[in-house]
Amino acid sequence: MRLIFLGTGGYHPNERRHTASLLLPDVGLAFDAGTAFFRVQNHLRTPHLDVFLTHAHLDHVCGLTFFLVPVMRGDVQRVRIHGTPEVLRAVREHLFAPALFPVDPPFEWCELQPDTSLPVADGGRLTWTTLEHPGGSVGYRIDWPDRSLAYITDTTAPGNYLAFIEDVDVLIHECYFPDDMQDWAEKTGHSSASAVAQVAQQSRANRLYLVHADPQNTHDDPIDIQKIRASVPNAQLAEDLLEIEF
């Protein structure tokens, strides 16, 4: 299974990172639709796309407006947007308000229901859980017969989701700040380095990828990855367009 990190930054794009979007190109599944979402059409390998939104903050949804052309052109024949009722309502009423975006895109809007799972390609099941974040957020997990993937972003680690990600093969977790900015992590509903390392250890995640880095810090290592690797040696700070197999 291939996964492409289309966008790995938070809040706003900078010269190095676009905002949140992940793509499983061979099965037509994406998580979030930030500014990196314009890259989907160049990598998608299916005529359909399912997009699972974590929440309605602009850095995670604004890219939905970029996808009208591939749909109108017929390159993608079906687009389903999944999210909680509150998130879908916010996106439809505000992002796609006629004064902001004058074309109503032919997307299907699919509400996530509590305590339910959804089938995905290759015999997988997708589940979700609520996360603590201003305005709310959700985390996702997909379990296939031989592997698993979890995406946790926009929350302050450690949280109430440890059981949800237990023994996951690939954990993609936000890490917005280094440890010396832990106070800002708590103020803004985000995570810092040592706290994410603690989550990875306690959940027994096999591989850890960090995303949603602070866009104000454009250095090679905005989160102090070495501090995380002291306890999680295989941790990797994802860069835009990193592609992995799992």
PyMOL commands that set and color helices and strands:
alter all, ss='L'
color gray80, all
select helices_A, chain A and resi 35-43+58-73+85-95+121-123+179-188+193-203+225-229
alter helices_A, ss='H'
color red, helices_A
select strands_A, chain A and resi 2-7+21-24+29-31+48-52+78-83+108-111+118-120+124-131+137-143+148-152+170-174+207-211+236-237+242-245
alter strands_A, ss='S'
color yellow, strands_A
deselect
rebuild
show_as cartoon
